Structures are given as structure tokens and as C-alpha cells.
Amino acid sequence: MPSGSGPVTRSRRNVEAGPSGKTKLDEIVDEDDVDGTKTGTSPSKTDSNGTSLESLLQRALGGARELERENATLRKKVDALQSKLDRLVETEDVVQLRPQRGKRRTGETIAELTSEVKLLRKQVQRLEKSNEKQRKRIHKLSIRELKNEAEDLVDTAEFEVGDSAHKMRKARLLRRFHDLMLENSVEENEECLICMENLQPRKCRSFPCQHTFCDECVRKLKPEPGEPESIRCPQCRTVCERDEAELVQYTASEQWDALLDVARQWAKMDVRRAESTSEEEDAEEFIDDEQETSTTASEPAPQNPLESSPEPTAQAEQDAAPDTPSRLRKRRAIVTPSPEPENNEEGELAEAGPSDTVVADHANADDPSGSTQPASPTTPTQPTPSYAQSPSKDKRKMLEQLAEARSKKRRL
């Protein structure tokens, strides 16, 4: 043995030896020590035994170191596997907490799933019906819009001759007038038959059956069974679409005010965008003159845009119809003055007023001189002013009477 190693004892062998070879090495060392002490062997034998013991110890120590290295490697592997296992457990917990798409709850039964499928099928059928109705409605609206555009863009001789822009403005006014006439209106003190509140414009709806209710009551109406977009009129029990209940925009007076505004715009527009002839000037001056004045061809007529609008025509008296020069003209209320008018005829014509004007369709070709035959004297009567010449107050009363008659007819 080396000099610095010291005596080999059992405790030292136990520390240096690995866990697998401790018992055998201790037994060998003890046996050698016992044999040496008992027999008293020679130094040569002791040296040979020491060499063999040293080699055995070195091998044992090498095995112990190998086992330690193997143990450290195994510990590293165990730590890696443990960390991997922990990560897998955490991932599994997160996956269990987060539900996956397309998977049902585990607690649902087959009956619950069947009932849910039935409800979904009913909802799909209801949505398909609603989609079909909306498609039909869109188709109708598109056809209506195409018809309106075709009417505006129709290529006729009337639009080809003259000022087309002027005629288009007239067409827009006529369309505006038509739309206003078709608009539903409410009376001043009309009440809702459901909540008994006064109906207000832009807060009530009119059904296709012309019955009007407030917007809140219409929203609360229950749909028909099997048809979620259909409702029943509370008054006449007529079934209609919910979208067909139109919003009322005007009261009766507001509607007629809008109609009067369109009429004023129409009156301001020139009919033919052409200068008036002398006969037309005389006729217009005669019609606008409410006093007893004579009309001659030499007196000029005032240029007023309102005077060029179509004048209202009245029934012509058969016994006082004069002959006019031969010339084709549009229907227009005119009076042709004679070359030698008499005072009696002038007074009677001045007292007759605009309601007794003569409507001239065609001229008489047999009388080229253009003179008028004297008419038989007639008894002067009190002239009734036409609608165009009535004051605004009378016009309002007449329009309100028409609106009241229309509403009564609609309710019947």
C-alpha cells in the first residue's frame, strides 16, 4: 500500500466503496486482517496481499464513481421527465377548461338535442319565408322604379319638340302632385282607436285598408301564427305585411298646403316658353280686369308669369258664341274683339267676368273678315269666382271640405 494512504479500516472501506460492493469488500478485508494476525505471515506475503487489496479497492472506487455518474445522469433525466409531465398536465387542464368548437355539452341528452334541432329547423323555415317575402317586395319595388324611369325617359314627339327641360320640370311637378294626392293624412283631432291618443304626423302609420294607428300601438301588435312578418288590422281584421303600414307624413291641412305650393309653382311656369300674340294679350287683359272696361287690340297686356298659366274655362252660352278667324289653335279662353264694337256689347262683356269667357276650338273659315256678329242681349248675372281667382281663405275651406269628404269615404 502507499505510505500516505494509512491503514485500511472497515469504516474507510465503507465510505470509499460504492453501494453495490461494500459488503463484499469489507468481508474480504476483514478476512485478510484476521488471517494475517492469526497466522503471522511473512512481509512478502503481506505485500502481495496489499497489492491485491489495493487493486480491488481501485476497481471498487472506479465502480463507485461510475455509479455516481450514472446516478447523476438518471437524476437529470428524472428532472426532465418531471418537468415535461408538469407541462403536459398544465396543458391538459387548460384544454379541459376551454370548450372546443363543434362539441356539445356532456350533460345534454338525445331528447334535448332533438328538440333543439326541431327549433332550429323551424327558425330556418321562418327565415326562409321572410327572405322570400323580402325578395318579392324588392322585385316589386324595382319594377315600379323601372316603370317610373321609363315614363320619365319615354321618347315621344311631345318631348322632342320645344323645351324638353321645361317639360321635364312640369313632369316633376305633376309627379309631386300625384304623390301628394296618394299620401295618407290624418285629421286635426283624430284619435287612435287603441290608445285613444291624438294622432300626430310622422308618429302614426296607415294600413292598406286606410285605417290609421299610432306607431307605438302598431309595434305592439302580435304577428300572425306561422307568419312573423304579418299583422292584422285591429279595426277591420285585414291581414297585411308589417312593412306595408306606411308612415303618415301630413295632416289634412299640411297636405293641401303642399298641394297649393305645387299649384303655385305650376302657375309660375310658362306654358310654351313663347311670346303671347295680340289676341292672347287682349284675352288675358280682359280676364284679369274685374271692372267694366273695354278691351281693344291696341292696349298692351302686362307681362306677368301668373297670367301665362292656363285660365279656368266656363260653359259657353250657345246664343252668345261669336265666330273667330280661321286658324287652328290650342284650346284657350279668348275673346276676339270686333273692328267696330258697340257700347252695349262692351258693357255686357265687362260685366260677364272671367266665368263667361268663350272657349274657341276651331275658327270659322267662311268669314275671313274676322268680324263678330252682334250677340243677343242677355240679363247680367252675379259672376261666381273660379277656384284660381278665389282668395286663399276660400281655397283652404274648399280643400278642407274635399279632405273631409275623402276621409269619410275612406272610412266607409
VEXKE-78307 format. One record per residue (C-alpha): residue in three letters; x, y, z; residue number from 1. Coordinates in steps of 0.001 Angstrom, whole numbers, plus 524288, in hexadecimal, padded with zeros to 5 digits. Example, Ala and Ser with C-alpha at 12.3 -4.5 7.8 and 13.67 -1.06 7.14 Angstrom:
VEXKE-78307
+---------+-------+-------+-------+-----+
| residuo |     u |     v |     w | num |
+---------+-------+-------+-------+-----+
|     ALA | 8300C | 7EE6C | 81E78 |   1 |
|     SER | 83566 | 7FBDC | 81BE4 |   2 |
+---------+-------+-------+-------+-----+
END
This chain:
VEXKE-78307
+---------+-------+-------+-------+-----+
| residuo |     u |     v |     w | num |
+---------+-------+-------+-------+-----+
|     MET | 80000 | 80000 | 80000 |   1 |
|     PRO | 804D2 | 80E16 | 7FE75 |   2 |
|     SER | 80AC9 | 814AA | 809F5 |   3 |
|     GLY | 80119 | 81FE5 | 80A74 |   4 |
|     SER | 7F528 | 81773 | 80996 |   5 |
|     GLY | 7F56E | 812B6 | 817A2 |   6 |
|     PRO | 7EF80 | 80658 | 81D0D |   7 |
|     VAL | 7E35C | 80153 | 816AB |   8 |
|     THR | 7D83B | 80035 | 8201E |   9 |
|     ARG | 7CA3B | 7FB89 | 81E8F |  10 |
|     SER | 7C491 | 8092C | 81FD4 |  11 |
|     ARG | 7CD8E | 80EA7 | 81563 |  12 |
|     ARG | 7CA55 | 803B9 | 80C31 |  13 |
|     ASN | 7BBF4 | 80615 | 80E4A |  14 |
|     VAL | 7BD4E | 8149A | 80AD0 |  15 |
|     GLU | 7C5B7 | 812A9 | 7FEC5 |  16 |
|     ALA | 7BE99 | 806FD | 7F955 |  17 |
|     GLY | 7B252 | 80854 | 7F170 |  18 |
|     PRO | 7A51D | 803B5 | 7F62F |  19 |
|     SER | 7A5AF | 7F73A | 7EE39 |  20 |
|     GLY | 7B315 | 7F212 | 7F286 |  21 |
|     LYS | 7B3F6 | 7F63A | 800B4 |  22 |
|     THR | 7B085 | 7E956 | 80721 |  23 |
|     LYS | 7B9A7 | 7E0D8 | 7FF0D |  24 |
|     LEU | 7C542 | 7E9E5 | 80082 |  25 |
|     ASP | 7C374 | 7EAC6 | 80F2D |  26 |
|     GLU | 7C2AA | 7DC1C | 81059 |  27 |
|     ILE | 7CF17 | 7DA5F | 80857 |  28 |
|     VAL | 7D698 | 7E48A | 8102C |  29 |
|     ASP | 7D219 | 7DECE | 81D23 |  30 |
|     GLU | 7D5D7 | 7D135 | 81914 |  31 |
|     ASP | 7E378 | 7D583 | 814F0 |  32 |
|     ASP | 7E5AF | 7DD04 | 82172 |  33 |
|     VAL | 7E13F | 7D1A5 | 829A2 |  34 |
|     ASP | 7E991 | 7C7F9 | 82228 |  35 |
|     GLY | 7F596 | 7D0C5 | 82320 |  36 |
|     THR | 7F45B | 7D2BE | 8319E |  37 |
|     LYS | 7F1B0 | 7C49E | 83480 |  38 |
|     THR | 7FBE7 | 7BE07 | 82C00 |  39 |
|     GLY | 8063B | 7C8A9 | 82C8A |  40 |
|     THR | 80A1D | 7C801 | 81E3C |  41 |
|     SER | 816A6 | 7CD32 | 818C7 |  42 |
|     PRO | 818AF | 7DAF6 | 8134B |  43 |
|     SER | 81923 | 7D5F0 | 80546 |  44 |
|     LYS | 80BD8 | 7CFFB | 8069B |  45 |
|     THR | 806D5 | 7DC61 | 80CC7 |  46 |
|     ASP | 80BB6 | 7E46B | 80143 |  47 |
|     SER | 80555 | 7DB95 | 7F76D |  48 |
|     ASN | 7F8AD | 7DC20 | 7FF03 |  49 |
|     GLY | 7F9AC | 7EAEA | 7FFDD |  50 |
|     THR | 7FB60 | 7EBD3 | 7F12D |  51 |
|     SER | 7EF93 | 7E362 | 7EECB |  52 |
|     LEU | 7E79C | 7EB27 | 7F898 |  53 |
|     GLU | 7EBF4 | 7F7FB | 7F261 |  54 |
|     SER | 7E7C8 | 7F36B | 7E4EC |  55 |
|     LEU | 7DAE1 | 7EED9 | 7EA40 |  56 |
|     LEU | 7D8AF | 7FBCB | 7F0FE |  57 |
|     GLN | 7DC11 | 80352 | 7E4A8 |  58 |
|     ARG | 7D284 | 7FB43 | 7DCD8 |  59 |
|     ALA | 7C838 | 7FD30 | 7E75B |  60 |
|     LEU | 7CA8C | 80BDF | 7E76F |  61 |
|     GLY | 7C9BF | 80C58 | 7D89B |  62 |
|     GLY | 7BCE8 | 804F1 | 7D91E |  63 |
|     ALA | 7B7D5 | 80E46 | 7E380 |  64 |
|     ARG | 7BB7B | 81A12 | 7DB31 |  65 |
|     GLU | 7B4D6 | 813F9 | 7CF6E |  66 |
|     LEU | 7A8C0 | 81199 | 7D779 |  67 |
|     GLU | 7A8EB | 81FAD | 7DC33 |  68 |
|     ARG | 7A9E6 | 824AD | 7CE53 |  69 |
|     GLU | 79EED | 81BAE | 7CA20 |  70 |
|     ASN | 796D2 | 82015 | 7D5CB |  71 |
|     ALA | 798F1 | 82E7D | 7D235 |  72 |
|     THR | 794F5 | 82BBA | 7C420 |  73 |
|     LEU | 788CF | 824AC | 7C8A1 |  74 |
|     ARG | 7855C | 82FDC | 7D1BF |  75 |
|     LYS | 78657 | 83974 | 7C65F |  76 |
|     LYS | 77D83 | 830DC | 7BE26 |  77 |
|     VAL | 773CF | 82FCC | 7C952 |  78 |
|     ASP | 7738E | 83E97 | 7CAD7 |  79 |
|     ALA | 77168 | 84066 | 7BC33 |  80 |
|     LEU | 7667E | 83665 | 7BC0F |  81 |
|     GLN | 76045 | 83C9E | 7C7F9 |  82 |
|     SER | 76056 | 84A2D | 7C1C5 |  83 |
|     LYS | 75AC3 | 8448C | 7B52D |  84 |
|     LEU | 75026 | 83DA2 | 7BCDB |  85 |
|     ASP | 74CCD | 84A44 | 7C3E0 |  86 |
|     ARG | 74B9C | 85173 | 7B6EF |  87 |
|     LEU | 742D1 | 846DD | 7B17D |  88 |
|     VAL | 73A11 | 84761 | 7BD77 |  89 |
|     GLU | 738DF | 85634 | 7BC8D |  90 |
|     THR | 735AA | 8557E | 7AE0D |  91 |
|     GLU | 72B4C | 84B3D | 7B073 |  92 |
|     ASP | 72512 | 8538D | 7BB12 |  93 |
|     VAL | 72475 | 85F61 | 7B1FD |  94 |
|     VAL | 71E71 | 85746 | 7A718 |  95 |
|     GLN | 71426 | 851FF | 7B046 |  96 |
|     LEU | 7108F | 85FA2 | 7B514 |  97 |
|     ARG | 70F6D | 86541 | 7A733 |  98 |
|     PRO | 7040C | 85F15 | 79F83 |  99 |
|     GLN | 706FF | 85ACD | 791C3 | 100 |
|     ARG | 6FEFF | 85EDF | 785F5 | 101 |
|     GLY | 6F4A2 | 855AB | 78109 | 102 |
|     LYS | 6F407 | 84D9E | 78D87 | 103 |
|     ARG | 6E7A1 | 84C88 | 79591 | 104 |
|     ARG | 6E6BD | 84D32 | 7A42C | 105 |
|     THR | 6E84E | 83FE9 | 7AA5D | 106 |
|     GLY | 6DC09 | 84196 | 7B282 | 107 |
|     GLU | 6D2C2 | 842A7 | 7A6CD | 108 |
|     THR | 6CA52 | 8371B | 7A38C | 109 |
|     ILE | 6C53B | 83243 | 7967F | 110 |
|     ALA | 6B7A3 | 837C7 | 79920 | 111 |
|     GLU | 6BD09 | 84558 | 79BB9 | 112 |
|     LEU | 6C528 | 844E7 | 78F5F | 113 |
|     THR | 6B94C | 84083 | 78771 | 114 |
|     SER | 6B0D7 | 84B8C | 78C9E | 115 |
|     GLU | 6BB8A | 8555F | 789BC | 116 |
|     VAL | 6BCAD | 85044 | 77BD8 | 117 |
|     LYS | 6ADFC | 851DD | 779EF | 118 |
|     LEU | 6AE65 | 85FDB | 77EE0 | 119 |
|     LEU | 6B9A7 | 862FD | 775D8 | 120 |
|     ARG | 6B26F | 85D20 | 76A3D | 121 |
|     LYS | 6A658 | 8653A | 76D3D | 122 |
|     GLN | 6AEA9 | 87164 | 76E3E | 123 |
|     VAL | 6B505 | 86E4C | 76130 | 124 |
|     GLN | 6A7AC | 86C94 | 75ABB | 125 |
|     ARG | 6A2D4 | 8795E | 76080 | 126 |
|     LEU | 6AEDE | 88099 | 75BCB | 127 |
|     GLU | 6AD94 | 87A9A | 74E48 | 128 |
|     LYS | 69F6E | 87F49 | 74D5A | 129 |
|     SER | 6A349 | 88CD4 | 751C8 | 130 |
|     ASN | 6AE6B | 88D0E | 74807 | 131 |
|     GLU | 6A536 | 8890B | 73D11 | 132 |
|     LYS | 69BA2 | 893D8 | 740A6 | 133 |
|     GLN | 6A670 | 89DD8 | 74112 | 134 |
|     ARG | 6AB44 | 89935 | 733DF | 135 |
|     LYS | 69DAB | 89AB1 | 72DFB | 136 |
|     ARG | 69C3A | 8A82B | 733EB | 137 |
|     ILE | 6A967 | 8AC65 | 72E86 | 138 |
|     HIS | 6A575 | 8A724 | 72134 | 139 |
|     LYS | 698C0 | 8AEE9 | 72178 | 140 |
|     LEU | 69FB1 | 8BB4D | 7258F | 141 |
|     SER | 6A9EA | 8B9AA | 71AF7 | 142 |
|     ILE | 69F55 | 8B7AB | 710AE | 143 |
|     ARG | 6981F | 8C3BB | 71588 | 144 |
|     GLU | 6A48E | 8CBC1 | 7150D | 145 |
|     LEU | 6A78F | 8C6F7 | 70761 | 146 |
|     LYS | 699EA | 8CAD1 | 702FB | 147 |
|     ASN | 69BA0 | 8D85A | 708B3 | 148 |
|     GLU | 6A89F | 8D9F1 | 701D7 | 149 |
|     ALA | 6A2AD | 8D515 | 6F51F | 150 |
|     GLU | 697C6 | 8DF0D | 6F645 | 151 |
|     ASP | 6A1AB | 8E9DD | 6F87A | 152 |
|     LEU | 6AA4A | 8E5A9 | 6ED36 | 153 |
|     VAL | 69FAD | 8E239 | 6E36C | 154 |
|     ASP | 6A325 | 8E75D | 6D603 | 155 |
|     THR | 69711 | 8EDE8 | 6D077 | 156 |
|     ALA | 694F1 | 8F8CE | 6C6DB | 157 |
|     GLU | 69010 | 901AB | 6D189 | 158 |
|     PHE | 69D29 | 90149 | 6D87D | 159 |
|     GLU | 6A4E1 | 90257 | 6CBEF | 160 |
|     VAL | 69E8F | 90F50 | 6C822 | 161 |
|     GLY | 6A0F3 | 91B63 | 6D050 | 162 |
|     ASP | 6A837 | 91D09 | 6DD08 | 163 |
|     SER | 6AA06 | 90F52 | 6E294 | 164 |
|     ALA | 6AFBB | 9144E | 6EF75 | 165 |
|     HIS | 6A39D | 91C91 | 6F15F | 166 |
|     LYS | 69AEC | 910D6 | 6EEEB | 167 |
|     MET | 6A2F6 | 90890 | 6F82F | 168 |
|     ARG | 6A0D5 | 9129B | 702E2 | 169 |
|     LYS | 69260 | 911F5 | 70028 | 170 |
|     ALA | 692F5 | 90324 | 700DD | 171 |
|     ARG | 699BE | 903DB | 70E10 | 172 |
|     LEU | 68F5A | 90D0F | 71328 | 173 |
|     LEU | 684AD | 903F7 | 70E5F | 174 |
|     ARG | 68B4A | 8F85F | 714CD | 175 |
|     ARG | 68CB4 | 90010 | 72162 | 176 |
|     PHE | 67E51 | 90395 | 720D1 | 177 |
|     HIS | 67ABB | 8F55F | 71E4A | 178 |
|     ASP | 682F7 | 8F095 | 729BE | 179 |
|     LEU | 67CEF | 8FAA2 | 732CD | 180 |
|     MET | 66F47 | 8F68A | 72EC9 | 181 |
|     LEU | 6727C | 8E84A | 731CB | 182 |
|     GLU | 67847 | 8EB86 | 73F1B | 183 |
|     ASN | 6702C | 8E7C6 | 74AE8 | 184 |
|     SER | 66CC0 | 8F2AC | 75453 | 185 |
|     VAL | 66697 | 8F40D | 761C6 | 186 |
|     GLU | 65C8D | 8FDA4 | 766A0 | 187 |
|     GLU | 65FD2 | 90800 | 7708F | 188 |
|     ASN | 65944 | 90148 | 77C3A | 189 |
|     GLU | 65904 | 8F335 | 77771 | 190 |
|     GLU | 65B92 | 8E92C | 78235 | 191 |
|     CYS | 661E5 | 8DBD4 | 78233 | 192 |
|     LEU | 657A5 | 8D146 | 7843E | 193 |
|     ILE | 660DD | 8C967 | 78CF4 | 194 |
|     CYS | 666DB | 8D326 | 7967B | 195 |
|     MET | 65D1C | 8DE59 | 79414 | 196 |
|     GLU | 6684C | 8E817 | 7927B | 197 |
|     ASN | 66841 | 8F2AD | 7881D | 198 |
|     LEU | 66F02 | 8EE68 | 77BAE | 199 |
|     GLN | 67AB2 | 8F693 | 777CA | 200 |
|     PRO | 6815D | 8F6DF | 76A89 | 201 |
|     ARG | 68DF4 | 8EF15 | 76963 | 202 |
|     LYS | 689FA | 8E79F | 775BD | 203 |
|     CYS | 67EEF | 8DF4D | 7704A | 204 |
|     ARG | 67D65 | 8D520 | 76594 | 205 |
|     SER | 672B9 | 8D272 | 75BC0 | 206 |
|     PHE | 66F27 | 8C4A3 | 757A4 | 207 |
|     PRO | 66BAE | 8C116 | 74996 | 208 |
|     CYS | 65D71 | 8C0E6 | 74E0D | 209 |
|     GLN | 65ECB | 8CFA6 | 750F7 | 210 |
|     HIS | 65DBE | 8CDE3 | 75FC4 | 211 |
|     THR | 66798 | 8D5CA | 76789 | 212 |
|     PHE | 66DAC | 8D2B5 | 774CF | 213 |
|     CYS | 678FF | 8D852 | 77C75 | 214 |
|     ASP | 6867C | 8D299 | 77A52 | 215 |
|     GLU | 687E6 | 8CD16 | 78823 | 216 |
|     CYS | 67B2B | 8C577 | 78710 | 217 |
|     VAL | 67F18 | 8C003 | 779CB | 218 |
|     ARG | 68BE5 | 8BB00 | 77F79 | 219 |
|     LYS | 684A6 | 8B404 | 78A73 | 220 |
|     LEU | 67BC5 | 8AC86 | 78121 | 221 |
|     LYS | 67E8D | 89DF6 | 781AC | 222 |
|     PRO | 68229 | 89750 | 774E0 | 223 |
|     GLU | 679AD | 88CF4 | 76EDA | 224 |
|     PRO | 67CD1 | 87ED6 | 772BA | 225 |
|     GLY | 68637 | 87913 | 768EF | 226 |
|     GLU | 6887E | 8864A | 76263 | 227 |
|     PRO | 6913D | 88EEC | 76ACF | 228 |
|     GLU | 690F0 | 89A39 | 76107 | 229 |
|     SER | 6820A | 89ADA | 75FDC | 230 |
|     ILE | 678E1 | 8A257 | 768D8 | 231 |
|     ARG | 66A2C | 8A432 | 7696E | 232 |
|     CYS | 6633F | 8B153 | 7692B | 233 |
|     PRO | 65CC4 | 8B37B | 77676 | 234 |
|     GLN | 650ED | 8B9EC | 77031 | 235 |
|     CYS | 64D53 | 8B20C | 76414 | 236 |
|     ARG | 65593 | 8A5C4 | 76715 | 237 |
|     THR | 65C3D | 8A649 | 759D7 | 238 |
|     VAL | 6695E | 89F36 | 7594D | 239 |
|     CYS | 674A0 | 8A6C3 | 75346 | 240 |
|     GLU | 68366 | 8A75C | 753C2 | 241 |
|     ARG | 6899D | 8AF3E | 75E98 | 242 |
|     ASP | 69185 | 8B6F2 | 754A7 | 243 |
|     GLU | 6852B | 8BAF1 | 74D62 | 244 |
|     ALA | 680F8 | 8C3A4 | 758B0 | 245 |
|     GLU | 685A5 | 8D0B1 | 7534F | 246 |
|     LEU | 689E4 | 8DC06 | 75BB7 | 247 |
|     VAL | 68062 | 8E77D | 75AF4 | 248 |
|     GLN | 687B0 | 8F405 | 757D1 | 249 |
|     TYR | 67D1F | 8FE7E | 75753 | 250 |
|     THR | 670C0 | 90322 | 75D8B | 251 |
|     ALA | 66596 | 906B4 | 75479 | 252 |
|     SER | 668E8 | 91534 | 754AC | 253 |
|     GLU | 67778 | 912BE | 752B7 | 254 |
|     GLN | 67491 | 909E1 | 74734 | 255 |
|     TRP | 66C2D | 91411 | 74093 | 256 |
|     ASP | 67627 | 91EAC | 74367 | 257 |
|     ALA | 6803F | 9165F | 73C69 | 258 |
|     LEU | 676C3 | 91490 | 7310E | 259 |
|     LEU | 674C1 | 92349 | 73068 | 260 |
|     ASP | 68366 | 92537 | 73030 | 261 |
|     VAL | 68472 | 91C17 | 7247D | 262 |
|     ALA | 67954 | 9237A | 71DEE | 263 |
|     ARG | 6806A | 9306B | 7200E | 264 |
|     GLN | 68CCE | 92AFE | 71A1F | 265 |
|     TRP | 684F4 | 9261D | 70E90 | 266 |
|     ALA | 67EB9 | 93384 | 70CC9 | 267 |
|     LYS | 68C01 | 93A33 | 70C90 | 268 |
|     MET | 690B5 | 931D3 | 7014C | 269 |
|     ASP | 68E7A | 93686 | 6F36A | 270 |
|     VAL | 68634 | 92D1F | 6EB82 | 271 |
|     ARG | 68D3F | 92D9E | 6DE81 | 272 |
|     ARG | 698F1 | 93676 | 6E111 | 273 |
|     ALA | 69435 | 93F42 | 6D5DA | 274 |
|     GLU | 68F6B | 94D30 | 6D496 | 275 |
|     SER | 680D2 | 94F9E | 6D533 | 276 |
|     THR | 679A1 | 9549C | 6C934 | 277 |
|     SER | 6714D | 960CD | 6C8EF | 278 |
|     GLU | 664CB | 958F3 | 6CA2A | 279 |
|     GLU | 66A26 | 9518A | 6D5EE | 280 |
|     GLU | 66E6B | 95E47 | 6DC30 | 281 |
|     ASP | 660C8 | 963F7 | 6DA70 | 282 |
|     ALA | 65A97 | 957B1 | 6DFE7 | 283 |
|     GLU | 66378 | 95770 | 6EBC8 | 284 |
|     GLU | 66126 | 965CF | 6EE8E | 285 |
|     PHE | 6528D | 963DD | 6ED40 | 286 |
|     ILE | 652AC | 9582E | 6F668 | 287 |
|     ASP | 65ADD | 95EE2 | 700D1 | 288 |
|     ASP | 652AE | 96B63 | 70069 | 289 |
|     GLU | 647BE | 96AA2 | 70A7E | 290 |
|     GLN | 64214 | 97838 | 70780 | 291 |
|     GLU | 639CE | 97CB9 | 6FC0D | 292 |
|     THR | 64439 | 98053 | 6F21E | 293 |
|     SER | 644C4 | 97E72 | 6E38C | 294 |
|     THR | 64F39 | 975FB | 6DD4B | 295 |
|     THR | 6557D | 97993 | 6D075 | 296 |
|     ALA | 6609F | 973F9 | 6C8B3 | 297 |
|     SER | 668CD | 98039 | 6CA7C | 298 |
|     GLU | 669C9 | 97F0E | 6D96C | 299 |
|     PRO | 675BC | 9770D | 6DDB6 | 300 |
|     ALA | 6748F | 96C3A | 6E7C3 | 301 |
|     PRO | 67D5F | 96C11 | 6F3D0 | 302 |
|     GLN | 6881B | 961E1 | 6F398 | 303 |
|     ASN | 6859C | 95A32 | 6FFFC | 304 |
|     PRO | 689DE | 94BF9 | 70190 | 305 |
|     LEU | 67D33 | 948BC | 70890 | 306 |
|     GLU | 67544 | 94D80 | 6FCFA | 307 |
|     SER | 67B6C | 943B4 | 6F398 | 308 |
|     SER | 67608 | 93828 | 6FB68 | 309 |
|     PRO | 66A31 | 930F8 | 6F600 | 310 |
|     GLU | 65DF7 | 93894 | 6F9AC | 311 |
|     PRO | 651B7 | 93189 | 6FE90 | 312 |
|     THR | 6475C | 92FD9 | 6F419 | 313 |
|     ALA | 638C0 | 930C6 | 6F606 | 314 |
|     GLN | 62CEA | 92C2B | 6EE69 | 315 |
|     ALA | 62A7C | 93464 | 6E24D | 316 |
|     GLU | 61D0C | 9398F | 6DFAC | 317 |
|     GLN | 617E0 | 93462 | 6D2EE | 318 |
|     ASP | 610CD | 940E7 | 6CF28 | 319 |
|     ALA | 61CBB | 949B6 | 6D163 | 320 |
|     ALA | 62766 | 94196 | 6CAAF | 321 |
|     PRO | 62E9E | 94A66 | 6C0D1 | 322 |
|     ASP | 63629 | 945F1 | 6B4F3 | 323 |
|     THR | 6450D | 94744 | 6B4C3 | 324 |
|     PRO | 64EB3 | 947FF | 6A96D | 325 |
|     SER | 65297 | 93B5F | 6A2B3 | 326 |
|     ARG | 65EA8 | 9364A | 6A9B1 | 327 |
|     LEU | 6619A | 929C4 | 6B110 | 328 |
|     ARG | 6656B | 92C64 | 6BF20 | 329 |
|     LYS | 665FF | 9259A | 6CC35 | 330 |
|     ARG | 65A3B | 92631 | 6D4FF | 331 |
|     ARG | 65B63 | 9333F | 6DBBB | 332 |
|     ALA | 651F4 | 93CC1 | 6E1F2 | 333 |
|     ILE | 6521C | 94875 | 6D8AB | 334 |
|     VAL | 6490C | 95335 | 6D409 | 335 |
|     THR | 64B54 | 958E3 | 6C675 | 336 |
|     PRO | 64799 | 9675B | 6C5ED | 337 |
|     SER | 63FA7 | 96C35 | 6BA6C | 338 |
|     PRO | 644CE | 97760 | 6B1EC | 339 |
|     GLU | 6392A | 98002 | 6B59B | 340 |
|     PRO | 63501 | 97C7B | 6C35B | 341 |
|     GLU | 6289F | 9822E | 6C8C0 | 342 |
|     ASN | 6273E | 987D5 | 6D644 | 343 |
|     ASN | 61C80 | 97E64 | 6DA43 | 344 |
|     GLU | 6246F | 97274 | 6D6B1 | 345 |
|     GLU | 63078 | 9779F | 6DDBB | 346 |
|     GLY | 628C9 | 979F7 | 6EA30 | 347 |
|     GLU | 622DA | 96C74 | 6E9E7 | 348 |
|     LEU | 62FFB | 965EE | 6E79E | 349 |
|     ALA | 63646 | 96DA8 | 6F299 | 350 |
|     GLU | 62B7C | 969E5 | 6FC10 | 351 |
|     ALA | 62C00 | 95BA3 | 6F843 | 352 |
|     GLY | 63980 | 95996 | 6FE5F | 353 |
|     PRO | 642C8 | 94DFE | 6FC66 | 354 |
|     SER | 63838 | 943CA | 6FEB7 | 355 |
|     ASP | 6313B | 9477B | 6F1ED | 356 |
|     THR | 63CF0 | 9464E | 6E8B6 | 357 |
|     VAL | 63BAF | 93ED1 | 6DBFB | 358 |
|     VAL | 643B1 | 932AB | 6D92C | 359 |
|     ALA | 6484F | 9330B | 6CB05 | 360 |
|     ASP | 64BF8 | 925DF | 6C4FF | 361 |
|     HIS | 64C25 | 928A1 | 6B68D | 362 |
|     ALA | 64A11 | 9350A | 6AE93 | 363 |
|     ASN | 63F51 | 9374F | 6A4D3 | 364 |
|     ALA | 6451D | 936B9 | 6972A | 365 |
|     ASP | 63941 | 93CF2 | 69088 | 366 |
|     ASP | 63B6E | 94A7E | 6968B | 367 |
|     PRO | 6491E | 94F39 | 692C9 | 368 |
|     SER | 64693 | 95D05 | 6977E | 369 |
|     GLY | 64755 | 958B0 | 6A595 | 370 |
|     SER | 63BB6 | 96117 | 6A9D1 | 371 |
|     THR | 63292 | 95C12 | 6B439 | 372 |
|     GLN | 623E2 | 95C10 | 6B319 | 373 |
|     PRO | 61CA8 | 963AE | 6BD84 | 374 |
|     ALA | 617FA | 95ACB | 6C858 | 375 |
|     SER | 60A81 | 95B66 | 6CDEF | 376 |
|     PRO | 609AC | 96338 | 6DA75 | 377 |
|     THR | 609E9 | 95AD8 | 6E6AF | 378 |
|     THR | 60612 | 95DCA | 6F473 | 379 |
|     PRO | 61228 | 960CE | 6FCCB | 380 |
|     THR | 613FC | 9572F | 707F3 | 381 |
|     GLN | 61CD3 | 95749 | 713E4 | 382 |
|     PRO | 6299C | 950AA | 70F8D | 383 |
|     THR | 62EB3 | 9456B | 717E3 | 384 |
|     PRO | 63D82 | 9460C | 719A2 | 385 |
|     SER | 644B5 | 939EB | 7152D | 386 |
|     TYR | 64E05 | 93219 | 71DB8 | 387 |
|     ALA | 65A2B | 93894 | 71809 | 388 |
|     GLN | 654CE | 9463B | 71AD5 | 389 |
|     SER | 64F77 | 9433D | 7285A | 390 |
|     PRO | 656C7 | 9487F | 73434 | 391 |
|     SER | 65F8E | 93F8C | 73C06 | 392 |
|     LYS | 655C9 | 93E71 | 74729 | 393 |
|     ASP | 64B24 | 93953 | 73E15 | 394 |
|     LYS | 654C9 | 9300C | 737B5 | 395 |
|     ARG | 65874 | 92AA9 | 74502 | 396 |
|     LYS | 64A33 | 92862 | 74879 | 397 |
|     MET | 647A3 | 92188 | 73B8C | 398 |
|     LEU | 6537E | 918B9 | 73D4A | 399 |
|     GLU | 64FBF | 91573 | 74B4E | 400 |
|     GLN | 64228 | 911B9 | 746B8 | 401 |
|     LEU | 64821 | 908DF | 73C70 | 402 |
|     ALA | 65125 | 902B6 | 74691 | 403 |
|     GLU | 645C4 | 90059 | 74FDA | 404 |
|     ALA | 63DCA | 8FA08 | 74513 | 405 |
|     ARG | 6496A | 8F1A3 | 7415E | 406 |
|     SER | 64BAF | 8ED22 | 74F5B | 407 |
|     LYS | 63D40 | 8E9B1 | 75109 | 408 |
|     LYS | 63D7E | 8E1ED | 74481 | 409 |
|     ARG | 649F0 | 8DB1D | 748DC | 410 |
|     ARG | 6441B | 8D718 | 755F1 | 411 |
|     LEU | 637FB | 8D1B9 | 74F67 | 412 |
+---------+-------+-------+-------+-----+
END
